């Protein structure tokens, strides 16, 4: 899966939880879920659960703690998919 395909899938997962639409429109690998998109911590858990479902992967607590921005999410997803 290319980075562009992965970002497209992530955007679809993240969209319902975003509080800052302008930041979402300009989403890049460096976009932070909490600081940029204004996703609250409860919704961040929902995003993580949706990622598990979408990619059929299991995320451990340490993965979840690191998944604070798009780049980290992409790295963790790719690592799990390639395992």
C-alpha positions in Angstrom: 0.0 0.0 0.0 1.4 3.4 -1.0 1.6 6.3 1.5 -1.1 8.2 -0.5 -3.5 5.2 -0.3 -2.8 4.9 3.4 -3.4 8.6 4.1 -6.7 8.4 2.1 -7.8 5.5 4.3 -6.7 7.3 7.5 -8.6 10.4 6.4 -11.8 8.4 6.0 -11.3 7.0 9.5 -10.4 10.3 11.2 -13.0 12.5 9.5 -15.9 11.9 11.9 -13.8 12.9 14.9 -12.1 16.1 13.6 -12.9 19.4 15.3 -10.7 21.6 13.1 -11.9 21.2 9.5 -9.3 23.6 8.1 -6.4 21.5 9.6 -8.1 18.3 8.3 -8.3 19.8 4.7 -4.5 20.3 4.9 -3.7 17.0 6.5 -0.1 15.7 6.0 2.1 13.1 7.6 3.0 15.8 10.2 -0.5 16.4 11.3 -1.1 15.8 15.0 -4.4 14.3 16.0 -4.9 16.2 19.2 -3.0 19.5 18.7 -3.9 20.1 15.0 -7.2 18.3 14.4 -8.5 18.9 18.0 -9.5 15.2 18.4 -10.2 14.5 22.1 -8.6 11.6 23.8 -11.8 9.5 23.9 -12.2 9.9 20.2 -8.5 9.1 19.7 -9.3 5.7 21.2 -12.2 5.4 18.7 -9.8 6.2 15.8 -7.4 3.5 17.0 -10.3 0.9 17.2 -11.4 1.9 13.7 -7.8 1.5 12.4 -7.7 -2.0 13.9 -11.0 -2.9 12.1 -10.0 -1.3 8.8 -6.6 -2.9 8.5 -7.4 -6.1 10.4 -4.5 -5.6 12.8 -4.2 -5.7 16.5 -2.6 -2.7 18.2 -0.8 -3.1 21.5 -0.9 -0.4 24.3 2.6 0.8 23.4 1.4 1.3 19.7 -1.6 3.2 20.9 0.6 5.5 23.1 2.8 6.4 20.1 -0.1 7.0 17.7 -0.4 10.7 18.2 0.1 11.9 14.6 -0.4 10.7 11.0 3.2 9.8 10.5 3.3 7.5 13.6 0.0 5.9 12.6 1.3 5.2 9.2 4.5 3.7 10.5 2.7 1.5 13.0 0.1 0.3 10.5 2.8 -0.5 7.9 4.8 -2.4 10.5 1.8 -4.5 11.6 0.8 -5.2 8.0 4.3 -6.3 7.1 4.7 -8.5 10.2 
